[in-house]
Amino acid sequence: MDKATLLARVVCQLKDLKRKAAETRQPLPIPAEANGVTTSTEKPRRRRGARRLEPRSTMGMEMKHFKIPRRVTAIDLAGQGLAGTLPSSPGLTALESLELQGNALSGAVPPLRAPSLTRLSLEGNAFTSLPGDFLRAAPALRSLSMDGLPLPPWPFPDAIFSCPSLRAFSASNASITGRFPAAAVVASLTSIRTLRLSHNNLTGVIPASLGRMASLADISLSYNHLQGPVPAFGPAVAADVVAGNGFCLDEPGPCNAQVSALLRVAEGFGYPLNLSRSWTGNDACNGWLGVVCDASVVTALGLTNYNLSGTISPAIANLTGLRKLDLAGNRLTGEIPDALAALPNLVLVDVRNNRLTGKLPKFRASVDVSAEGNSPSLRSHHGSGQGSLDDGSSPSSDSAADASSKLSAGTTVGIVVVVLVSWMGN
């Protein structure tokens, strides 16, 4: 059979299948000659006997109408105008390559339990959810691309660290939100060459070790909410990381000491997005959320009811000018660091209504401490020579000074009135 005859036969078979599918709405098998599907009668890891024929004539066909043979080792349906959803349990355990990019597929990405899968391309579709075990059953993965998927916010996939052979990961504009685990990338993805995660909501500080990865050749982290020093990459690395982030400088170099201390405080909270959006640049006194300064010195940190989780960092003790610390009404855990008791100017600590444990550090007697709503061990130490807050809150020093000033003025006026009345009576 010549090539032209085979081509005409394949096209006719696919058209007939499409017509029958529209009539019956029942799953129909794709013939072995269909384009884009590579099948094998050999063992899963062998490609001998595989066949793949042209042309690409599945344009516009809906995936849900077909059953794909179980011995498939590769599917290439890129840019075929496919719509609909993927089968919930494809059962493609021998799959080595799945390329679905550039279609209009929607719904959920099904679980992919394919231990031999090395290439997965999903970008440019309309998938709206990922399976709970995404990537956990694909340890041989070498290339993953999922740019532009309209997913709900989701964290960086930790399961990717179980793919030690991964060489390319591209997930720009994919709604990835939260801390960027750069240290784990350095430790686990030692073969990574291409890492593209721009236009997401990643937070955190990038360690210098990322720039020293020997395998890395192409990295894009622009337009996230990354902070701290700009990492330095070698001249052979195509790096796009500065634009759209909140680094303290526009080029590699250390941050201001107060900025560095506050970023370590944010690290204890897991680099929450609300702080990452505000705590940018190299001046903590320039509109940073919850930060109060006096003469360019941080004197107060007030983050009440910001839904913070994580722990209180001992790096707060590096803010030597700090007078007030208010972290009430969050979900903080762990202990209050003993280092806070050494702050020389501290007058107020409010950590009420968190989930803190341990014992209260030995603050000076002049420091007002409020720790109700935490572990009983903290509550039992409250007020033992630490000062107290009668109404459960503390006025700022400025308010206290204002109150004192008003009292003095009122007393003076009263004295003047008494003297004036006495003089007139005479």
N, C-alpha and C positions, 0 to 999 in steps of 0.2 A: 504494500500500500504506500503510494507516494505521500509526501508531506502535505500537499494541497488537499488531497482526499481526506487525510486524517484530520486536518484542521476543520474542514467542513463538517465532518462527522461529530467532532467534539462540540461545535457550535450548535448543531441541531439537537444533540442530546441535552445540552444545558437549557436551550429554549423550551424543549419538551418538559423538562423537569420543572422549570419555572411556571409553566402553564398548569401542570398537574398540582403543584404546591398551592397555587392561587385557588384552585378548585376544591381541593381536599383539606387544605390547612393542616396536613399531617406531615411529620418528618419524613423526608425522602433521602435515600443515600445518594451522595455525589459519586458519579462514576470515577473509576481509577484514573481516567484520562484527564479529569478536570484540572485546570491550571491552578498553581499555587499550593497544591498539596503533594507532599512527598511521602510515599508509603514504602513499607519494607516488610518482607516476609521473613527476614532474618531476626536474630536476637536483637533486643532493644539497642545495644551499643554498636551494632554493626550497620553499615550503610550499603553493603553489597546487595544488589537486587533492587535498590531504590530506583524510582523513575520519576521524572518531572517533565511534563510536556507543556508546550505553549499552545494557544495564545492565552492572554489574560482576558477571558471573556465572561467573568462572573460579575461584571459591572452592574451595580444597582440591585443585586440579589440580597435578600434578607437572610442573615445567618441562622435565624431561629427555625427555618424551614428544613434544615438539613442535618443529617447525622454524618459525622466524620469518622472514617475507619479508625479503630483503636490502635493500629500499628503505625500511625502517622509519626514520622520523625521530624518533619518540617512543614510549616504552613507560612506561605508568603502571600498575603492578600493586601499588601500596602497600596493605598490610593485607588481602591476598587469601587468607591462609592457605596460601600456596604452600610446598611442601617439595621436597626433592631438590637437585640441583646444576644449575648453569648450563652450557650448551654450552661446550666448551673453545675453540672457534673460532667465535664467533657471526658474524663477518664483517659487522658492522653499521657500515659505514664512513660511512653518511649519518646516523647517530644524533646527535640534538641533546639529547635528554633521556632519562635512564634512572632511573626511580623504583621501587625494589624494597623500600623500607623496611617494617618491621613484618611480615615473613613468617618462615619457618623454613628459609630456604635455607642450604645448608651447602657444605663443600668449598672449592674454590679460586675466587677471583674471576678470571675469564678475562681475557686481554689485551684491552684496549679501544683499538683503533686507529681512533679516531673524531675526526678533526681538527675537526669541527664541534660536538663535545659541549660543552655549556655547563652542564648540570646532572646530577649523579650522587649518588643517595641510596641508601646501602647499610645504614643503621643498623637495629638491632633484628633482625638475622639471626644466623646461626651460622657465617658464613664463617670459615675457619681459616687461609687463606693468601692472599697478594697476589702478582700477577705480578711478575717481576723488573723489568719496565719500567713499573711502575705509574705512571700519569699522564704518562709521557714522550710519549705520542702523543695527548694531549688538551690542546693549548696554548690552546684557546678556553674552557677551563673557568671558570665564574663562581661555581659553588656546589658544594661537596663536603661531604657529611655521612656519617659512618661511626661514629657513637657506639655503644658497647656491643658491639663485635665481639670474640669470644673468640680473638683472634689471639695467636700467640706473641710475645714481646718483639721489637720492631722499632724502628729509629731514625726520627726525624722525617724525612719524605719530602722530600729535597732537590729532587726533580723538580718539586715544587709551585712552586718559584721560576721555572719555565719557563711559568707560567700568570699573566702580568701582569695579566689582567683579573679575577682571582679576587676575589670580594667577600665570600664566606662560607666558612669552613672550620671544621667542627665534628667533633671526634674525641675526645670525652671517654670515659674508660674504654675505651680501645682499645689498651692495652698498649704505648704509645709510650714508649721508654726511651732515656735518654742526654741529651746536651747539647741544650738548647733554643736554636736558632740565631736569637736575637732580632734580632741586627744584620742578618742576611740578610732577615728578615721586613720590617724597616724599609726596607732598600734595594730589595727586589724586589717586595714586595706593596703597592704604593702605592695600590691601590684597595680594600684589605681593610677591611670594615666590621664583620664579625663573626668573632671568633676564640675558639673554645671548646675548650680542651684540658685540662680538669680531670680529676682522678683518673687520672693516668698516673704515669710515673716520670721526668719531665723534670728535668734538673739544670742548674745554671749560675746566673749573675748576669744580671739583666735590666737592660739599659742604659736610661738616662733617656730616650733618643731614642724608645723605644717609646711612652712616655706622651705624646709630642708629635706622634704621627702624626695628620695632619689628617683622614684618612678614617675612623679607628677610632671606632666607636660602642658596641660591646659586646665585652668581653673577659673570659674566665674561665680562670684558671690555678691555681685552688685545688687543694689536695691533690696536690701534686707534691713535689719536693725542691729547690725553688729557694732561693737564698741571696742574701746581700748586702743592699743598701738596697732598700726598698720603692719601686717606681716611682710617680711622681705622674701621675695622669690628670686631664684637664679635667673640669669639673662636668657636661658633657653626655655623658660616657662612663659606661656601666654597667659597672663594674669589680669583679670578684670574684677577687682574687689573693692575699690574705694568708692566709686559713685553710688550715691543713694544710701550710704551707711552712716553711722555716727561715730566714726573713729575720732580719737582725740586730735590727731594731726592728719594731714593729707599725704604724708610719706612716713616711712619707718622711723621710729624714735620713741623715747619714753614719754609717758603722760605725766601731768602735774601730780604731785604727791597726794593732794586731797582727792583728785579724780581717781587715782589708783586705789585709794582706800575705799571710796564709795563703790567702785566697781567690784571690789571684793565683797562688800556688803550685799550688792545685787547678786553676786554669785551664790551667796548663802540662801537667797530667796529663789534661786533657779533662773535668774535673769528674766523676770516677768516682763511682758510686752509693754505694760504701761510705763515702767521705769526706762526700758530700752528706747522708747520713743522720745522721752524727755531728757534723759541723762546722756547728752551728746556733746561733742566738742571737748575742749581742754580747760574749761572754766566752770567749776561746780557752782559758783555763785551767779551764774548767768541763766537764771530761770529754771533751774533743775527742780523737778517736782519734790516737794516736801523738804527742801534744803533752805535753811535760813543762814545768812552770813552777816558778819559785822566786820567792816574793813577787810574784805576778801578772805575772812577766816570763817569756816563753817562752825556755827555756834548752836544750831538746832537741827534735828532730823525728826520730822513729824510725818509718819505714814500710817495714821489711824484709819482703820476700816478700808484698806486697799486690797483685801482678799489675798494677802501674801501668804505663801506657804514656805516650807523650808526651815532654815535655822538662822539664829542671830550670829553673825560673823564676829569673831574677836577682832577683826580688822577695824571695827568701830573705835577701838582704843587708839588707833593711829590718828584720829581726829582730835588732837590734843586740846583744841579750843572749844570742844563740844560742851554745852551747858545743859541741854535738854534732849532727851531721847524718848519719843512717843511712838510706840508700836502696838498700841492697844487695838483690839477688835479684828485680829487677823487669825490665821491658822498655823502659827509658828509652833514648831516642836523642838525637842532637845532642851538644853540647859542655857541659862544666862551666863555668858562667858565671864570668868573671874577677872579677866583683863579690864573689864569696864569699871571695876572698882578703883582702878588706878588713875582714871581720868581726873586731872587736877582741878578742873573748873566745873565738873558735873554737879547740878543741883536737883535734877528731876529725871526719874526713870518711870515710865508708865508702860507696862506690858500686860495690862488686864485683858481677860477674855481671849486667851490664846490656848495652846495645848502644851505649855512648857512644863518641864519636870525638873527634878533635882532640887538643890538648895539655893537660896538667895546668896549672892556674893556678899562679902563683908564691906559694904559701902560705908563711907564716913557718916557720922550721925547727922550731919547737915544735909544729906541727900534725901529728898522725898522719893519714896519708892511705893508704887502701887502695883500689886501682882495678883489681885483677886481674879477668880475665874480660870485658874490654871490648876496644876497639881496641888493637892492638899499640903504637900511638903513645902511648896513655895508660899502658900497662904499662911501656913503656921509660922513662917519666919517674917512675915510682913509686920512692920511696925516695931520690931525689937531693936529700938535705938536707931531706926533708919529714917525717922520722920514719918508724917502721915498726911493724907489728903482727906479732909473732912467730908467733902461732897463727891469724892471719887474722881475729881479732876484737879488740874493745877493751872492757875493763871500763869501767863508768861511773865517774865521779869519786867517787861515793858508795862504790862497791865498793872502789875504790883506797884511799880514806880508811879504810874498815873494815879492809882488809888491813894498812895501815900501823899502825893502832891495835892490831890483834892482834899484829903483830910486836913493837911496843914493849912490850906487856903481857907477851908471852912472854919477851922479853929480861930484863925486870924480875924476873919470877918466877924465871928461871934464876939470876940474880945472888943473889937472896934465898936460894935453896936451897943454893948453893955456900957462902955465908957461914954459913948455919946448920949445914951439915955440918962445916965447918972449926971452928966454935965448939964443937960437941959433941965433936969429936976431941980438943980441948984439955981 
